[in-house]
Amino acid sequence: MSNPNEPADGADGSTEQPRAWWKRADIYQIYPRSFNDSDGDGIGDIPGMIENVPYLDELGVDAVWLSPVYASPQADNGYDISDYRAIDDQYGELADWEELLAALHDRDMRLIMDLVVNHTSDEHEWFQRSRAGEEPYDEFYYWREGDPAEPPNNWDSFFGGSAWSYDETREAWYLHLFDEKQPDLNWRNPAVREAVYEMMRWWLQKGIDGFRMDVINLLSKPEGLPDGDPDGGLTGAEHFMNGPKIHDYLSEMMAETVETVDREIMTVGETPGVSVEDAQEFVGEDGDGLSMVFQFEHVSVGDGDSKWEAGEWHLPAFKEIIERWQTGLAEDGWNSIYLSNHDQPRMVSRFGDDDQYRRKSAKLLGTFTHTLQGTPFVYQGEELGMTNTPFESIEELRDVEAINFVEEAIATGDAESYADVRDAIEAVSRDTARTPMQWTDGTHAGFTDGDPWIKLNPNYTSVNAERERTDPASVWQYYQDLIALREERDVLVFGDFELHYPDHPSVFAYTRTLGDERGLIVLNWSGESRSIDVPDHVDPGLELAIANDDAPQTLGTTLELSPWEARVYLTG
């Protein structure tokens, strides 16, 4: 079977690239509150993004994924939307957004909007009219009558506690898989689906280039909303992750929205809990039509029953996950490649060495994400090697999930004070990725003239964009080279993946092959020097394309690797 992800042969024998622009793209995620503040209120905004479009262009990215900027009471930093067609006042106006879109398009960059349709804010007009029992909105959400002291089932919220809250106005319970101010939409109701599709078409007509779909595999809940297994981790997840009609809903969504416009639209679905086989049903040739999904196996490696129990992880286990996804979607689908985003800790703190080898390990991790099969996603500040931030008290936290975790741990006696859970907060809380972008070593890291909405990482005086862009050995310069290299070499985009030394405890080595092109990527994922033999069937004489340390220009038979060294050898 031919690989549909490879370039196709043209009739004249030339190589004709696939139409899908997003396979070649490098996508940069902006977290609006923390990117750049233009008006001094301490919160990032759209005019601040516009000011830095040249920065993104210089870095070389092809598209921007913009986390929610819609009107919102900000119970969950914008993932609780009160008006899907309005820009939140703190970020600007719709005219500002239109200027951002134009500025990106003028520089041949695309814009991906966040789509949050598993739930709305409880301040959305739909919910306000639903709680009043007003038709046709009365069944827009999951309502259940019953004893105010007894939730309808035992489902857990992702943010802790029950997934149900009792509403005194309607005198009924409503479902919320996240915060109580984020009621779940009832996707079994055709009127809900059509209202969502109409909104999506409105944004597509505005000229956007795609959607990142928030927790999209949670839309379908089963009839009767049965109790979940309390011993299976998150109670109820077996019912609402990849629910019974999820593929019907997504296929319908694509047909009613993305497939109605005459241009290539990228869709990436956030899909917690999916396996490779599940993913094929979303993105495969016979799947729902999504471009790709965000899966969580690799960023959850070493975790216990919850994210707050993140433990020691081992490279062979990580390699097994990566190989399974690389090979599993090679002929039917496409991977998203990431190690960090607004919900994950800073990758150099989670997967690298944010102390002695901060810069070098940040480069290694960037090499990894830019040399696998799939579309790489760069989270703001990743290109600087930004690290997790120390939080000294609960008062410094802003993330509702983290605050709930601390309060619940103290209330249940699992912790006596914040000090007992501080290590977990600083390791994995979402706040660690949401501190302001570090632009300069000046006041408030050049992010704002006011008081930042969340504390700055104190290392901004040494880790900042101004310094990185002028240092030829910086992480930023290395990312610029990586992005350019991937754009130039088809083998790094479409090549087959083969893992070498799967059981090696600290070296991650793999080849990419596309016709006569070959690449060898070798990563010493440790703080110790290592030596390995080049795999026997790897072509001798491959040339060094990029490395984060001094390295031989051509490939020999043995590789002597310094701590956290990354090398990419390619056919000349």
VOGU-3710 file (C-alpha; in Angstrom, 3 decimals, decimal comma):
1> msnpnepadg> 0,000/0,000/0,000  1,348/3,436/-0,896  1,769/6,044/1,802  -0,858/8,801/1,292  1,316/11,160/3,324  4,140/11,007/0,767  4,374/13,510/-2,072  2,485/12,215/-5,100  4,189/11,656/-8,451  2,994/14,079/-11,114
11> adgsteqpra> 2,107/12,937/-14,610  5,393/14,323/-15,903  7,412/12,387/-13,335  7,844/15,447/-11,102  6,991/15,431/-7,405  3,655/17,057/-6,719  3,036/17,962/-3,076  -0,246/17,178/-1,295  -2,749/20,009/-1,157  -2,885/19,937/2,632
21> wwkradiyqi> -0,822/22,973/3,667  -0,999/21,954/7,321  1,221/18,911/6,805  4,130/21,194/5,970  3,218/23,890/8,475  4,866/24,891/11,737  2,041/26,120/13,999  2,617/28,594/16,845  0,173/28,721/19,751  -0,628/32,093/21,317
31> yprsfndsdg> -2,149/32,160/24,794  -3,789/35,606/24,618  -3,671/36,645/28,288  0,076/36,130/28,427  1,498/36,992/25,016  1,791/40,799/24,880  -0,135/43,620/26,579  -0,473/46,816/24,548  -2,598/48,943/26,893  -0,992/48,454/30,317
41> dgigdipgmi> -3,841/46,614/32,055  -1,618/43,606/32,747  -3,484/41,300/30,343  -2,305/40,398/26,866  -4,468/41,573/23,985  -4,943/41,394/20,219  -3,198/44,723/19,426  -0,220/43,277/21,321  -0,315/40,252/19,034  -0,406/42,475/15,959
51> envpyldelg> 2,733/44,250/17,168  4,533/40,907/17,158  3,412/39,440/13,848  6,867/40,386/12,436  8,440/38,384/15,287  6,471/35,294/14,267  7,303/35,847/10,624  10,995/36,144/11,416  10,867/32,923/13,440  9,440/31,232/10,360
61> vdavwlspvy> 6,124/29,814/11,561  3,358/29,201/9,044  0,237/29,538/11,169  -1,007/30,765/14,537  -3,369/28,834/16,790  -5,118/31,447/18,898  -6,491/30,241/22,227  -9,961/31,674/22,998  -10,439/35,438/22,693  -14,247/35,270/22,735
71> aspqadngyd> -16,427/37,116/25,252  -16,135/35,293/28,562  -16,437/35,838/32,330  -13,022/34,107/32,516  -13,895/31,424/35,035  -11,555/29,153/33,055  -9,452/31,798/31,309  -11,675/32,044/28,260  -12,711/28,419/27,842  -16,078/29,465/29,284
81> isdyraiddq> -17,603/31,384/26,392  -20,566/33,726/26,817  -20,725/34,921/23,178  -19,090/32,973/20,346  -19,254/35,904/17,915  -17,809/38,628/20,115  -14,258/39,422/21,203  -13,761/39,846/24,935  -13,262/43,485/25,898  -9,958/42,738/27,633
91> ygeladweel> -8,524/41,519/24,313  -9,934/44,241/22,065  -12,680/44,398/19,477  -13,705/42,411/16,428  -12,004/45,064/14,296  -8,726/44,306/16,099  -9,174/40,619/15,370  -9,828/41,380/11,706  -6,618/43,429/11,619  -4,710/40,492/13,125
101> laalhdrdmr> -6,102/38,115/10,512  -5,131/40,510/7,733  -1,637/41,033/9,172  -1,042/37,276/9,269  -2,442/36,680/5,800  -0,346/39,527/4,406  2,732/37,587/5,532  1,421/34,231/4,241  0,600/32,969/7,718  -2,713/31,371/8,611
111> limdlvvnht> -4,982/31,677/11,649  -6,494/28,765/13,591  -9,280/29,583/16,045  -10,116/27,615/19,176  -13,498/25,895/19,009  -15,043/25,237/22,442  -18,401/23,524/21,963  -18,572/20,773/24,574  -19,736/23,498/26,940  -20,478/27,211/27,179
121> sdehewfqrs> -20,365/29,704/30,020  -23,354/29,744/32,347  -23,574/33,409/31,318  -24,183/32,507/27,666  -27,619/33,562/26,414  -28,410/29,931/25,608  -27,926/28,849/29,215  -29,744/31,850/30,664  -32,783/31,036/28,528  -32,435/27,318/29,204
131> rageepydef> -32,430/27,690/32,985  -35,627/29,750/32,583  -37,203/26,831/30,706  -37,649/28,914/27,560  -38,191/26,964/24,354  -36,313/25,966/22,227  -33,408/26,424/24,665  -34,889/24,355/27,503  -33,089/21,231/26,263  -29,835/22,887/25,118
141> yywregdpae> -28,075/21,472/28,210  -28,311/18,341/30,381  -30,932/18,999/33,055  -32,133/16,472/35,617  -34,724/16,993/38,325  -34,242/15,397/41,713  -33,223/15,769/45,325  -30,991/18,892/45,686  -28,740/16,820/47,950  -28,282/13,881/45,545
151> ppnnwdsffg> -26,608/14,382/42,122  -28,182/12,428/39,223  -25,113/10,185/38,843  -21,608/9,728/40,213  -19,638/11,346/37,379  -16,558/13,358/38,335  -15,602/16,767/37,029  -12,145/17,114/35,483  -11,663/19,998/37,912  -12,549/17,972/41,009
161> gsawsydetr> -15,795/17,136/42,767  -19,091/16,197/41,180  -19,858/16,894/37,520  -23,300/18,170/38,594  -24,489/21,434/40,123  -27,971/22,246/41,366  -29,603/25,331/39,870  -32,068/27,057/42,189  -33,738/28,951/39,328  -34,776/25,897/37,336
171> eawylhlfde> -34,803/23,678/40,428  -32,819/21,018/38,631  -29,294/19,677/38,256  -27,118/20,495/35,243  -24,055/18,641/33,957  -20,599/20,229/33,760  -17,555/18,066/33,079  -15,376/21,058/33,952  -16,082/24,092/36,168  -19,608/24,687/37,447
181> kqpdlnwrnp> -19,682/27,803/35,274  -19,140/25,601/32,188  -22,395/23,687/31,600  -22,218/20,938/28,943  -24,210/21,380/25,757  -26,710/18,648/24,908  -25,433/17,404/21,554  -28,312/14,945/21,235  -30,474/17,999/20,484  -30,356/18,789/16,709
191> avreavyemm> -31,028/22,469/17,467  -27,808/22,621/19,504  -25,807/21,112/16,676  -27,227/23,471/14,080  -26,572/26,504/16,311  -22,934/25,417/16,644  -22,563/24,779/12,915  -24,023/28,176/12,085  -21,456/29,802/14,373  -18,620/27,820/12,794
201> rwwlqkgidg> -19,710/28,838/9,293  -19,741/32,458/10,438  -16,058/32,256/11,449  -15,140/30,404/8,273  -16,766/33,180/6,258  -14,592/35,613/8,187  -11,619/33,916/6,519  -10,070/31,744/9,219  -7,973/28,751/8,198  -8,982/26,136/10,731
211> frmdvinlls> -10,193/25,107/14,152  -8,471/23,598/17,159  -11,363/21,663/18,716  -11,384/21,678/22,509  -12,102/18,275/24,178  -14,002/17,357/21,031  -14,352/13,642/21,823  -16,451/14,430/24,920  -19,494/15,723/23,001  -21,517/12,501/23,055
221> kpeglpdgdp> -23,070/11,277/26,291  -25,131/8,065/26,461  -28,870/7,855/26,966  -29,757/7,698/30,632  -26,383/9,054/31,791  -25,551/5,885/33,778  -23,219/5,765/36,756  -19,533/5,326/36,045  -16,993/2,901/37,472  -15,612/4,577/40,621
231> dggltgaehf> -12,470/2,439/40,423  -11,550/3,414/36,872  -9,836/6,748/37,504  -12,062/9,666/36,477  -15,524/8,341/37,290  -17,811/8,332/34,266  -15,058/8,778/31,679  -15,887/5,438/30,069  -19,270/6,940/29,149  -18,316/10,414/27,947
241> mngpkihdyl> -14,914/9,862/26,305  -15,596/8,729/22,710  -19,305/8,410/23,490  -21,808/6,422/21,414  -22,554/9,047/18,755  -19,273/10,956/18,651  -18,447/9,926/15,094  -21,947/10,748/13,875  -21,643/14,226/15,363  -18,171/14,947/13,991
251> semmaetvet> -18,908/13,624/10,512  -22,015/15,798/10,451  -20,038/18,784/11,751  -17,434/18,482/9,024  -20,068/18,109/6,303  -22,022/21,125/7,551  -19,045/23,436/8,079  -15,521/22,705/6,859  -16,653/20,947/3,707  -18,841/23,888/2,677
261> vdreimtvge> -15,897/26,221/1,951  -13,667/26,081/-1,101  -10,280/26,062/0,610  -8,185/23,700/2,728  -9,271/24,007/6,367  -7,194/22,452/9,133  -8,936/20,765/12,053  -7,146/19,342/15,073  -9,232/17,734/17,776  -8,185/17,640/21,417
271> tpgvsvedaq> -9,086/14,048/22,315  -8,201/12,935/25,853  -7,993/9,206/26,357  -7,775/8,136/22,694  -5,710/5,226/21,439  -4,100/4,985/18,002  -7,070/2,893/16,862  -9,480/5,532/18,168  -7,535/8,248/16,367  -7,843/6,430/13,037
281> efvgedgdgl> -11,620/6,760/13,331  -11,241/10,531/13,668  -8,552/11,184/11,042  -8,229/8,103/8,816  -9,360/7,789/5,228  -12,691/6,369/6,382  -12,820/8,517/9,510  -14,685/11,663/10,465  -12,559/14,017/8,384  -10,402/15,688/11,049
291> smvfqfehvs> -6,881/16,594/9,958  -5,290/15,284/13,165  -5,843/14,911/16,893  -4,000/15,899/20,041  -3,413/12,732/22,051  -2,004/12,659/25,597  -0,241/9,347/26,030  3,260/10,724/25,582  2,834/13,783/27,828  1,251/11,572/30,516
301> vgdgdskwea> 4,103/9,058/30,619  4,955/8,213/34,215  1,731/9,724/35,618  -0,241/8,022/38,356  -4,037/7,977/38,607  -4,155/11,750/38,139  -1,985/14,464/36,647  -1,060/15,551/40,186  0,733/12,239/40,676  3,251/12,752/37,888
311> gewhlpafke> 6,161/10,521/38,722  9,482/9,492/37,297  9,320/8,560/33,641  11,647/6,391/31,566  12,773/6,948/27,999  12,057/3,399/26,691  8,398/3,746/27,710  8,255/7,158/26,046  9,840/5,741/22,869  7,294/2,919/22,749
321> iierwqtgla> 4,439/5,439/22,789  6,004/7,603/20,090  6,751/4,606/17,836  3,200/3,320/18,200  1,725/6,636/17,079  4,295/7,217/14,339  3,710/3,828/12,743  0,000/3,611/13,584  -0,908/6,736/11,609  1,783/6,418/8,943
331> edgwnsiyls> -0,476/5,119/6,194  -3,870/6,287/7,384  -3,867/9,596/9,211  -1,490/12,266/10,426  0,134/13,101/13,758  0,215/16,315/15,730  3,609/16,752/17,404  3,900/18,679/20,655  5,418/18,536/24,115  3,952/21,723/25,564
341> nhdqprmvsr> 0,854/23,899/25,383  -1,360/26,006/27,648  -2,429/22,902/29,614  0,991/21,269/29,971  4,058/22,260/32,001  6,953/23,901/30,191  8,563/21,106/28,216  12,141/21,862/29,224  11,059/21,428/32,864  8,983/18,304/32,190
351> fgdddqyrrk> 11,165/16,494/29,644  14,512/18,290/29,719  16,913/19,805/32,224  15,829/23,319/33,179  18,963/23,936/35,250  22,453/23,051/34,034  21,402/22,099/30,499  18,377/24,345/29,992  19,464/25,736/26,642  20,887/22,502/25,272
361> sakllgtfth> 17,959/20,319/26,318  15,485/22,879/24,938  17,220/22,537/21,581  17,105/18,741/21,804  13,367/18,803/22,491  12,837/21,161/19,568  14,836/18,803/17,354  12,566/15,973/18,442  9,301/17,798/17,666  10,562/18,960/14,258
371> tlqgtpfvyq> 11,876/15,640/12,968  8,927/13,304/13,554  6,148/12,556/11,073  3,404/15,056/11,771  2,743/18,757/12,211  4,824/20,447/14,940  3,123/22,846/17,355  5,270/25,445/19,121  3,840/26,943/22,306  4,727/30,579/22,974
381> geelgmtntp> 8,049/30,871/24,810  9,096/27,352/23,881  11,398/28,904/21,291  13,145/30,737/24,146  13,517/27,710/26,396  11,120/29,131/29,002  10,796/27,081/32,202  8,233/26,356/34,910  7,619/29,155/37,397  7,863/28,832/41,202
391> fesieelrdv> 4,566/29,570/42,993  5,041/30,252/46,686  1,395/30,338/47,802  -2,139/29,567/46,667  -2,681/33,326/46,312  -0,256/33,325/43,380  -2,285/30,718/41,488  -4,825/31,676/38,816  -5,854/28,306/37,373  -9,201/27,080/38,732
401> eainfveeai> -8,078/23,461/38,373  -4,959/24,044/40,490  -6,805/26,083/43,123  -9,499/23,387/43,414  -6,814/20,723/43,814  -5,092/22,597/46,648  -8,326/23,379/48,474  -9,611/19,804/48,134  -6,297/18,333/49,333  -6,423/20,483/52,460
411> atgdaesyad> -10,143/19,837/53,045  -9,733/16,047/52,832  -6,632/16,022/55,021  -4,313/14,887/52,236  -2,349/18,081/52,859  -1,996/20,345/55,859  -1,070/23,416/53,842  -0,056/24,616/50,394  3,541/23,682/51,183  2,587/19,992/51,088
421> vrdaieavsr> 1,385/20,179/47,476  3,673/22,907/46,184  5,949/20,477/44,350  2,995/19,040/42,401  1,709/22,525/41,529  5,086/23,694/40,273  5,603/20,496/38,296  2,333/20,143/36,392  -0,200/22,908/37,047  -1,477/24,787/34,019
431> dtartpmqwt> -0,271/28,058/35,532  3,322/26,970/34,880  2,769/27,449/31,138  0,656/30,583/31,418  3,085/33,065/32,919  3,827/36,050/30,647  5,943/35,820/27,526  9,452/37,017/28,353  10,275/39,690/25,782  13,046/41,667/27,491
441> dgthagftdg> 15,003/41,920/30,740  13,206/45,184/31,526  10,205/45,935/33,732  7,734/43,034/33,767  9,786/41,309/31,057  8,526/43,790/28,484  5,104/42,094/28,635  3,196/45,008/30,161  3,569/48,485/31,607  1,063/47,550/34,313
451> dpwiklnpny> 0,794/44,780/36,875  0,779/41,337/35,194  -2,359/39,254/35,743  -0,139/36,372/36,909  3,382/36,386/38,308  6,410/36,428/36,037  9,059/33,762/36,027  11,966/35,468/37,821  14,446/34,136/35,244  13,175/36,584/32,596
461> tsvnaerert> 16,283/38,720/33,148  18,358/36,007/31,481  15,743/34,164/29,393  14,028/36,586/27,027  13,401/37,150/23,339  15,556/40,269/23,078  18,635/38,377/24,210  17,802/35,198/22,287  17,366/36,938/18,944  20,839/38,489/19,069
471> dpasvwqyyq> 22,709/35,410/20,312  23,736/33,096/17,447  23,890/30,130/19,854  20,436/30,716/21,358  17,410/28,443/21,478  15,519/30,964/19,332  18,120/30,908/16,564  18,146/27,111/16,682  14,346/26,982/16,342  14,549/29,323/13,364
481> dlialreerd> 17,027/26,914/11,738  14,895/23,869/12,617  11,776/25,371/11,076  13,674/26,277/7,914  15,264/22,819/7,700  11,926/21,027/7,960  10,492/23,297/5,285  13,365/22,483/2,934  13,555/18,701/3,393  10,594/16,518/2,395
491> vlvfgdfelh> 12,046/13,548/4,232  11,447/15,299/7,574  7,808/15,880/6,657  6,726/12,772/4,767  9,438/10,175/5,451  8,743/6,796/7,034  9,758/6,447/10,678  11,934/3,642/12,044  13,023/3,452/15,683  16,498/2,205/16,662
501> ypdhpsvfay> 17,696/1,055/20,090  14,175/0,922/21,609  15,497/-0,277/24,976  18,391/2,150/25,328  17,780/4,068/28,570  18,986/7,461/27,348  19,459/7,574/23,555  16,495/8,145/21,249  17,544/7,355/17,657  15,391/6,975/14,559
511> trtlgdergl> 15,549/7,216/10,798  13,236/8,946/8,346  13,140/7,568/4,799  11,486/8,958/1,672  12,542/7,319/-1,572  16,286/7,902/-1,909  16,311/10,452/0,923  17,389/9,300/4,354  17,710/11,028/7,687  19,179/9,845/10,992
521> ivlnwsgesr> 18,163/11,657/14,153  20,092/10,921/17,348  19,156/12,433/20,713  21,095/11,864/23,938  18,190/12,378/26,338  20,362/12,569/29,450  22,932/14,575/31,360  25,652/11,976/30,791  27,906/11,335/27,777  26,886/8,329/25,705
531> sidvpdhvdp> 28,324/6,261/22,862  26,350/4,198/20,339  27,093/2,403/17,102  25,372/3,691/13,996  22,737/1,112/12,922  24,161/-1,244/10,284  21,717/-0,435/7,499  21,998/3,348/7,859  23,784/4,823/4,850  27,364/5,876/5,628
541> glelaiandd> 28,338/9,373/4,685  25,139/11,149/5,677  25,859/14,820/6,233  25,206/16,810/9,381  22,212/19,106/8,843  21,805/20,541/12,347  23,169/19,873/15,835  23,063/21,548/19,228  26,776/20,889/19,902  29,982/20,433/17,944
551> apqtlgttle> 29,643/17,265/15,862  31,388/15,532/12,962  30,140/16,782/9,614  29,730/13,298/8,175  28,451/10,113/9,733  30,929/7,474/10,826  30,310/4,123/12,460  30,203/5,298/16,082  28,552/8,304/17,683  30,100/9,894/20,767
561> lspwearvyl> 27,393/12,064/22,284  27,801/14,778/24,891  25,050/15,402/27,492  21,730/16,399/25,884  23,267/16,366/22,421  21,005/16,338/19,372  22,110/15,624/15,815  20,299/15,365/12,493  22,132/13,726/9,584  20,565/13,845/6,111
571> tg> 21,277/12,671/2,602  23,345/15,344/0,866
//
